[in-house]
Amino acid sequence: MAKALLGHRTIRDDRLLQETARLRIRVRDLEQLIEGLQADNDRLRDDRSRVAPVDQR
């Protein structure tokens, strides 16, 4: 059934496999970056909530 949905490929394209591998690595790296930024944001938000409010007149 998968062949019917995706099409039957008899030719193996090494360039396509390399590009797919490169994109998967890039996605993984970006996901790790997002996790780090979210952790930094959470830490900054916690620090800000502990500081007394400043008069902003």
RARA-V669041 format. One record per pair of residues at least 24 apart in sequence whose C-alpha atoms are under 10 Angstrom apart, sorted by the first residue. I is the first residue (numbers start at 1). J is the second residue. If there is no record, write none. Layout:
<<I,J> <I,J>>
This chain:
none
